Amino acid sequence: MNMPTSFQTVIEHFKKNAWNFQVADGHPILNTSFRASTGTFRLVVAVDDADDLIQVFGFVPVVVPQHKLAAVSELCVRLSQNMKMGRFELNHSDGELRLQTYSAYRAGELKDEVIRRVVGVNLVTTDQNFPAFIAVIYANVPPAEAAQQIRSRIAKGQATGPQPEAQAPSKITLN
């Protein structure tokens, strides 16, 4: 398969940063994972020269049980409100939860800065908000309260969840 030029740029960006990844057979899709402060998150990066859009999907490492779908849906909406370049998404048929971040770029001009920003925003946002999903699913915290707790901690610059011994996510640096 002939890979799009912009996807080659993504591959080179990951190689340059010594980030581990795998390319999906026959598709311009890159799979990777990063260990952050609250968990390990799988990321999927998709680029298509036809629409000049880079998309990153950060998967939250939990399956939402059927009886919690409504509460987690509400939390997704509350956390996604006012996000400038992303949104939380919940698949109601299988309980899969993810954050999608994205950015358009000028045709043929996908830059390292755009890749770094869209991947970084996804990783940081997923990591910061993961404790809210855990609180709603396992501790029966109401979605409004969980969202407010996370926003308050983020605003104060506090950690948003338990602080396990964090492993640097493969040399990722964010401004």
C-alpha positions, 0 to 999 in steps of 0.5 A, spaced: 500 500 500 502 506 498 502 510 504 500 518 504 505 523 505 502 526 511 502 519 514 509 518 513 511 525 516 507 522 523 511 515 522 518 520 522 515 524 528 514 518 532 521 515 530 525 521 531 522 521 538 524 514 539 516 512 541 514 505 539 509 504 535 506 499 530 502 501 523 496 497 521 497 493 515 494 496 509 492 502 512 494 509 514 493 508 522 499 508 527 498 504 534 501 506 540 501 506 548 503 511 553 504 510 560 502 516 564 500 518 571 493 515 572 494 509 567 497 506 560 493 509 554 492 506 547 493 511 542 491 510 535 493 516 530 490 516 523 491 521 517 489 521 510 491 526 505 484 526 502 481 531 508 488 534 511 486 532 518 490 528 523 486 524 528 488 521 535 484 516 539 486 515 546 482 509 549 480 509 556 482 502 559 476 501 562 469 498 559 463 501 561 458 496 564 451 497 561 448 499 567 453 505 567 452 508 560 447 513 562 452 516 567 458 515 563 455 519 557 453 525 561 460 525 564 463 525 557 458 531 555 460 535 561 468 533 560 467 535 553 464 542 554 469 547 552 474 543 549 477 546 543 480 540 540 477 534 542 471 530 545 470 524 549 466 518 546 462 512 548 460 506 544 454 504 547 454 497 544 460 495 547 462 500 552 468 503 549 470 509 551 475 514 548 478 521 547 478 524 540 483 529 538 484 532 531 487 538 527 486 540 520 493 542 517 494 545 510 495 540 504 501 537 504 504 541 510 503 536 516 508 539 521 511 536 527 508 541 532 501 539 530 503 532 531 506 533 538 500 538 540 494 533 538 498 527 541 500 531 547 493 534 548 490 527 547 495 524 552 494 529 557 487 530 557 485 522 557 490 522 563 487 528 567 480 525 566 481 518 567 479 518 575 473 522 573 470 516 569 473 511 575 469 515 580 463 515 576 463 507 574 466 504 581 464 509 586 457 511 584 460 519 584 454 523 580 457 525 573 456 533 575 460 532 581 466 528 578 467 533 573 467 538 578 472 535 582 477 534 576 476 541 573 477 544 580 484 539 581 486 541 574 485 549 575 489 548 582 494 544 578 493 538 583 494 531 581 487 528 578 488 521 581 492 517 585 500 517 583 503 511 582 510 511 580 510 514 573 514 512 567 516 517 562 512 516 556 517 514 551 520 521 551 514 525 550 515 533 552 509 537 552 509 545 552 
